[in-house]
Amino acid sequence: MLEAIIFDMDGVLVDSEYTFLESKTQILKEAGFPMAISYQYQFMGTTFEFMWQEMKAELGLPLPVQSYIDKMNLLRKEMIAKDGVKAIKNSPSLVKRLAKSGIKLAVASSSPKIEIEQVLKALEIQQYFEVIVSAEQVEHSKPAPDVFLKAAEELGVKPENCLVFEDTKNGSLAASNAQMYVVGFENPDYPAQDLSVANFIVKQYDGLTIERLNDLFNQRKK
């Protein structure tokens, strides 16, 4: 039976993916690597350290990884200060609706825990989540299942009784690798990600109720 629902954060609850895409593309251009913004799509859903380690190894970036992370965070902070923390349309109402049903809720994200907490507080939904897990707390980042397995463990539920909302290839693979039911969120504002491992795909949160999610979850079990 469905016991818990776990949300990714970036691109699922908060419209923040553009801050990663644009900041990293700008940094690479300034470093002499004018890559198309689509180059960054492969890193969506992974940790800051992983993405910059991969780019440093592939492109031969000269500075330490932490230098690029610090620059990225500075640029992202400037964007967020200008634009504000923007919720994915209807994500707060979905969270509140599910919380009202009594099901356990968690967030499992590749972002640093302090950033997760700041975003959830800004969206005024932090109180609805029983557990918040960052990839900082586990050994392997997405697409490894670690962050989702940690969330299930802290919730006290079996992984196979969890449903996950994810918007990226790496994230949906991680949830699938954890043996969880995967609802892929296909955000119409961004290029389509490979969500082929998802059990079900949605493009909006309107009409999603605990009854609907239970039905989807139970259909997989048959």
C-alpha positions in Angstrom: 0.0 0.0 0.0 1.1 3.6 -0.6 2.5 4.9 2.7 4.6 7.9 1.7 5.1 10.5 -1.0 8.6 11.9 -1.7 9.2 15.0 -3.7 12.4 16.1 -5.5 12.7 19.9 -5.1 14.3 21.7 -8.0 12.0 21.6 -11.0 9.3 19.8 -9.0 8.4 22.1 -6.2 10.4 25.2 -7.1 11.2 26.7 -10.5 14.9 26.9 -10.0 16.4 24.9 -12.9 17.0 28.0 -15.0 19.3 29.4 -12.3 21.6 26.3 -12.6 21.4 26.2 -16.4 22.2 29.9 -16.9 24.8 30.3 -14.2 26.9 27.3 -15.3 26.6 28.3 -19.0 27.9 31.8 -18.1 30.8 30.5 -16.0 31.9 28.1 -18.8 31.7 30.9 -21.4 33.9 33.2 -19.2 36.3 30.3 -18.7 36.7 29.9 -22.5 34.2 27.1 -23.1 31.1 28.6 -24.9 28.8 25.6 -24.5 25.2 25.5 -25.6 22.8 25.6 -22.6 21.7 22.1 -23.7 25.1 20.8 -22.5 23.8 21.3 -19.0 20.8 19.1 -19.3 22.8 15.9 -18.6 23.5 17.2 -15.1 20.0 18.0 -14.1 19.2 16.2 -10.8 22.8 15.7 -9.7 24.8 17.3 -6.9 26.9 20.5 -7.3 30.1 18.5 -6.7 29.2 15.8 -9.2 28.4 18.2 -12.1 31.5 20.4 -11.6 33.8 17.4 -11.2 32.5 16.0 -14.4 32.9 19.3 -16.3 36.4 19.8 -14.8 37.5 16.4 -16.0 35.9 16.7 -19.4 36.9 20.2 -20.2 40.1 20.6 -18.2 38.8 23.5 -16.1 41.8 25.0 -14.3 40.3 26.1 -10.9 39.3 23.9 -8.0 35.7 22.5 -8.1 34.7 24.6 -5.0 35.6 27.8 -6.8 33.1 27.0 -9.6 30.5 26.0 -7.1 30.9 29.3 -5.2 30.7 31.3 -8.4 27.6 29.4 -9.4 25.9 30.0 -6.1 26.7 33.7 -6.2 25.1 34.0 -9.7 22.1 31.9 -8.6 21.7 34.1 -5.5 21.6 37.2 -7.6 19.0 35.7 -9.9 16.8 34.6 -7.0 17.1 38.0 -5.3 15.9 39.5 -8.6 13.2 37.0 -9.4 12.2 35.7 -6.0 11.6 32.0 -5.1 9.1 30.9 -7.7 7.0 27.8 -7.0 6.2 25.4 -9.8 2.6 26.2 -10.6 0.2 24.6 -8.0 3.0 22.7 -6.2 2.2 24.3 -2.8 -1.5 23.5 -3.1 -0.6 19.9 -4.1 1.6 19.5 -1.0 -1.1 20.9 1.3 -3.8 18.7 -0.3 -1.7 15.6 0.2 -0.7 16.6 3.8 -4.3 17.0 4.6 -5.0 13.4 3.6 -2.6 12.3 6.4 0.0 10.6 4.2 3.7 10.9 5.1 5.6 13.5 3.0 9.3 14.0 2.4 11.7 15.9 0.2 14.8 14.2 -1.2 16.9 16.6 -3.2 20.5 16.9 -4.6 20.6 20.5 -3.3 22.3 21.3 0.0 20.0 20.9 3.0 20.3 24.5 4.0 19.0 25.5 0.5 16.2 23.0 0.7 15.0 24.4 4.0 15.3 28.0 2.8 13.2 27.2 -0.3 10.5 25.3 1.5 10.2 28.1 4.1 9.9 30.7 1.3 7.1 28.6 -0.3 5.5 28.3 3.2 5.3 24.5 2.9 8.2 23.4 5.2 5.9 22.3 8.0 4.2 19.7 5.8 7.3 17.5 5.4 8.1 15.0 8.0 11.6 14.4 6.5 14.0 16.4 4.5 17.0 14.6 2.9 19.9 16.1 0.9 22.3 14.2 -1.2 25.0 15.7 1.1 23.8 13.1 3.6 24.4 10.0 1.4 27.4 8.4 -0.3 26.1 8.4 -3.9 24.2 11.1 -5.8 21.4 10.5 -8.3 20.9 8.3 -10.4 22.0 6.1 -7.4 19.0 5.5 -5.2 20.7 6.5 -1.9 18.9 9.8 -1.3 15.4 8.2 -1.7 16.3 5.1 0.3 17.5 7.4 3.1 14.2 9.3 3.0 12.2 6.1 3.2 14.4 4.9 6.1 13.8 8.2 8.0 10.1 8.0 7.3 10.0 4.4 8.6 8.4 3.0 5.5 9.5 0.4 2.9 10.9 1.8 -0.3 8.4 -0.2 -2.4 5.5 1.6 -0.6 6.7 5.1 -1.7 5.7 7.3 -4.6 8.2 9.8 -5.9 7.7 13.0 -7.9 10.7 13.7 -10.2 11.4 15.8 -13.2 14.8 14.7 -14.5 16.3 11.6 -16.1 18.8 11.2 -13.2 16.2 11.7 -10.6 13.6 9.3 -12.1 16.4 6.7 -12.5 17.3 7.1 -8.8 13.7 6.6 -7.7 13.2 3.6 -10.0 16.5 2.1 -8.7 15.1 2.5 -5.2 12.1 0.4 -6.3 9.7 3.3 -5.8 6.7 4.3 -7.9 7.8 7.2 -10.1 5.6 10.1 -11.2 7.5 12.0 -13.8 6.8 15.7 -13.9 7.2 17.0 -17.5 7.6 20.7 -17.1 6.3 22.4 -20.2 8.6 25.4 -19.5 11.7 23.3 -20.0 13.0 21.0 -22.8 11.7 17.5 -22.3 13.8 15.2 -20.1 14.0 11.4 -20.6 11.4 10.2 -18.1 11.0 6.8 -19.8 11.5 4.9 -16.5 8.6 6.8 -14.9 5.5 4.8 -14.1 3.3 7.8 -15.0 3.9 11.3 -16.4 2.0 14.5 -15.5 2.4 18.0 -17.0 0.4 19.8 -14.3 -0.6 19.2 -10.7 -4.3 20.2 -11.1 -6.6 17.3 -10.3 -4.0 15.2 -8.5 -5.5 13.9 -5.3 -4.4 11.2 -2.9 -7.2 9.0 -4.3 -5.8 9.4 -7.9 -2.3 8.7 -6.7 -3.4 5.6 -4.8 -5.2 4.3 -7.9 -2.1 4.8 -10.0 0.1 3.1 -7.3 -2.2 0.2 -6.9 -2.5 -0.4 -10.7 1.3 -1.1 -10.7 0.9 -3.6 -7.9 -1.6 -5.7 -9.9 
